[in-house]
Amino acid sequence: MLDAVARGLSRQLGGRYDLDDLKGHAHEAIPDLVARFDPARGVSFRGYARLRLRGAILDGLRKESGLPRGVAARLRALEAADLYAEGKAEENAVRVPTAAAADARLSSFLRGLATAYATGLVAREEPEPGAVDGGVAQVDPEAVARRGELRTRLLAALDAIGDPEATILRRHYFLDEDLQDAAAHVGLSKSWGSRLHARGIEKLARQLESVRDSL
């Protein structure tokens, strides 16, 4: 499973990293994820372990110094999407939807993934490098402007969704706090923080959609 997870991430990151290096970030997480797995929660071990292994690799990569800005932003985006998926797994373990709601749930889940990815990508104020000229990456002014506009819309949408979800998302993405610390700030455990993160992402998606429809 770890091999498959590492290969998938390697493709998503453009083959930039050696597979053994990627797997190395997750080895220490294996005993912990096995010990913490609870089949009574209704989540398959494969799905649970896949998210934990991806999270360990992404966290290890993000902590490396000297990452190119574009790679760091993509790592944050992938982490955001995985955090959302993990939160939905926690939620679905205690609330199973009816068959009639399956299509709506899938549509909501896909919107949530896209919103989480976009939030992780643009929340930090780091311009994306453009073409390389003379060995120096050039910044694309249009890309910077688009990124700034998206970030402004995200902040406005966050103000509209209300707490505690807004506080968790703001502290995690814009202040770069660990999700556990962001959850603790509002008096919640990491598990509840994960669920509220997923709920907040879905509120954010609906708010952004309503703003877009009003334009």
Protein Blocks (a to p, Z undefined) as FASTA:
>chain_A
ZZmmmmmmmmmnoomacfklmmmmmmmmmmmmmmmpcfknopafklmmmmmmmmmmmmmm
mmpghiafklmmmmmmmmmmmmmmmmmmmmmmmoccdfklmmmmmmmmmmmmmmmmmmmm
mmpccddddddeehiacddfklmmmmmmmmmmmmmmmmmnopaklmmmmmmmmnopafkl
mmmmnopafklmmmmmmmmmmmmmmmmmmmmmmZZ
